[in-house]
């Protein structure tokens, strides 16, 4: 089981990896490391054409993480009118997106997903019911008259 403190340490290690930190002293100088990444981004913006990329991030936690990571590096994520909330648009050099931003996002997201899944499972098991496994799969087809509820109040008279 991962504690919140262990998760925070893991996130620091991921950040240190992408910031190029190689010693504990460098990891402690996170602001300087982020400034180095911003300098790399700035250089890429001067030598490389920026592209506009649409990211589809269906859950709010992924969107919050992604937008925070973008802002950490001085990027400004946005959406256009009438775009879904799951869409985040970003203008940046492709090399920065592919080499730094997206890989770091995926690693941090994976660590957070693991932590949140463990916490959710533990809380359900301890506070709701001990068995929180997925529903069993039955052979055959659905019975006549069955229906799907999108909301608990749908199809209720």
PEDA-V409352 format. One record per residue. PSI is psi as a letter, one per 40 degrees, with the letter a starting at -180 (none if undefined). Layout:
psi=PSI
psi=PSI
This chain:
psi=h
psi=h
psi=i
psi=d
psi=d
psi=d
psi=d
psi=d
psi=d
psi=d
psi=d
psi=d
psi=d
psi=d
psi=d
psi=d
psi=d
psi=d
psi=e
psi=e
psi=h
psi=e
psi=i
psi=d
psi=d
psi=d
psi=d
psi=d
psi=f
psi=d
psi=d
psi=d
psi=d
psi=d
psi=d
psi=d
psi=d
psi=d
psi=d
psi=d
psi=d
psi=d
psi=d
psi=d
psi=d
psi=d
psi=e
psi=i
psi=h
psi=i
psi=i
psi=h
psi=h
psi=h
psi=h
psi=h
psi=g
psi=d
psi=i
psi=d
psi=d
psi=d
psi=d
psi=d
psi=d
psi=d
psi=d
psi=d
psi=d
psi=d
psi=d
psi=d
psi=e
psi=e
psi=i
psi=g
psi=i
psi=i
psi=i
psi=i
psi=i
psi=e
psi=i
psi=i
psi=d
psi=e
psi=h
psi=h
psi=i
psi=h
psi=h
psi=i
psi=h
psi=d
psi=d
psi=d
psi=d
psi=d
psi=d
psi=c
psi=d
psi=d
psi=d
psi=d
psi=d
psi=d
psi=d
psi=d
psi=d
psi=d
psi=d
psi=d
psi=d
psi=d
psi=d
psi=d
psi=d
psi=d
psi=d
psi=d
psi=d
psi=d
psi=d
psi=d
psi=d
psi=d
psi=d
psi=c
psi=i
psi=d
psi=h
psi=e
psi=i
psi=i
psi=i
psi=i
psi=h
psi=i
psi=i
psi=a
psi=i
psi=i
psi=i
psi=i
psi=e
psi=i
psi=i
psi=h
psi=h
psi=d
psi=i
psi=d
psi=e
psi=i
psi=e
psi=h
psi=none
